[in-house]
Amino acid sequence: MDPHFDQNTQSFLLHYGPILEARRRGCTTGQPAGLPQLIRQTSADAWIQQLEGDLVACTTIPGTEWVYGGFLYLPEELMLPMRKKGSKVWQVTSQMWTWVQFKDDLRAVFDFHYGQQNRFMGTFGNILQLRRPGCTNGHPQNLPNLDKSNFSAVWVDRMREDFLACLVPLVWWARAGVLYLPDGTRRAITKARELHWHETGLEWTWAEFIREVQGYLDAEALGRTILKGVAGAALGVVVGPPIIVAGLGALGFGTAGVAAALPLTVYLSVGSAAAAIQSVVYGASTGGLFAICQSIGAAGVGAAGTMISGVIGGILANRGGQ
């Protein structure tokens, strides 16, 4: 992105924001009245037409500044992908978007986020729902609870059978597969899919979708297994402090925080087992045992012994009070 883009956008907002706001309330904060719902229900061209109409009506805004106004109109979920588009233009040309380029990129982003989904659901949503109720909202009937052992062995085969029976084109299988996933998994995989598209401009293949979901489920299962093992180790049942420290360090708990040295899962390239566990199992809210692991990994053997003693003491005290 043009290194001066944010500065220029703020300058635009200062000089022309009140004029645009007078015409369409909320337009400079990504919530233009009448447009947030429209962008999900109609084509990008209809949305762009209204945006362009506002800019034309505000005659004091020069055409060379329209890109900044258009960016301010965008709903929050489209700002990051449009920034990435703008960055690619800058890398190739060392120039800011033209208005024509901005509109072309917005059409592409709109189509990925809304248009394709609307077309897919309009064409195949009801058919898939008739074949397997609940499949388009993460609750497919007659499938076991999703885990790492049954995804490739059961889920993939059932989804493939459904897509073939409903004549879903292969190019849309990854998009359809995301709809089958339960909420938590679907959110993570959707984020990875969007990241892939923003970086490459390409939709996942069916094989890539399978690999990403399996990688996520493997990392999730590994995270839970490791934390259970660490809980046992913290009680001194199996291993001593030196081994605990070495093991935690290898997993990515270290002096620099959660390390980023050992690639574990492709879905977000989180960097280490500890980072994957944090991202997959806990998200942004980590604490308790995860924090203990980080403290031991950072402070070393002496701290491990002290920490374990404290953990045991706390458990015994808690039991004594019950």
Beta strands, then each sheet from edge to edge (+ up, - down):
strand 1: 253-254
strand 2: 257-258
sheet 1: 1+ 2-
end
